[in-house]
């Protein structure tokens, strides 16, 4: 699978990112799909931008996204749509019941539109990375609604919104399936590990599955969770998703550090996925993975055999998504991150796709073999 960055958080500057416009993917969708088909990729992750679509008072503008849906159908590309990728309309307060209700109405409109173009199985991601969104916007206040120490409360709201959205979507088509996406993380006390860092390790172990537990009703059933709301588990996994805990505050970046890529202490991917599978016994998708700059080639050379090992071990891993498939802007200062299979030249307003040949060769060969 190939994923196109569609994040649209509203930053501390009050300026909202529009990743699709920045990369011109919304304009160059057909050209991008043709590039993917050349390397054997026919499934993509895309995203609607709720903040751009919902104009308030029941008015929705899907024009730019309907064009993308039409192109997907014409090019034979299966599209998996995120309904929320770190955004919401500015006129809503996300801690209110209205937020939940409006998201459900918007989700139903999205499903009705997708049905016009997709006549096979439909897969939807209701809210991408609830845990991360709650952290960035509710715990440390870097994104709207700029809350601090309210991440748990915001997480509950996002869970309720996701559940309400699924209920409305099933009114459109009871066969629509959902992929619930959250980061796949491992955080451990740095050896030899003090009492403080071991306590933080235990605390993280308690919270890392909170989103899925809330959705399934294991945790806080008063939110409306039920096993039916967990269908396919999506795991986002990057090089920095394994960390040492070095202090006593999980919200403080100085209290954890990435376990180096080559460190023998890094846990194999199949072990992390097995922990996820053993907890929920559901199909899995690696919904995001990739790396930046010069680390792209070693990352893909390492991660693809790890994926094969996971499949060989019997885990129901249905797919892997290269994310982003084309370079994306950094969320903080919009510099290019050199993280795709195609890059851009700095200062190129046309955003011409520049192939990263070494990475492309690795992924192309893998896609060919897996077909």
PyMOL commands that set and color helices and strands:
alter all, ss='L'
color gray80, all
select helices_A, chain A and resi 19-23+29-38+50-53+63-75+97-117+130-139+151-172+195-207+210-216+221-223+227-229+239-241+253-255+269-280+295-312+357-370
alter helices_A, ss='H'
color red, helices_A
select strands_A, chain A and resi 2-3+43-47+54-56+59-60+78-82+123-125+177-183+186-189+232-236+242-245+256-258+283-289+317-323+342-343+354-355
alter strands_A, ss='S'
color yellow, strands_A
deselect
rebuild
show_as cartoon
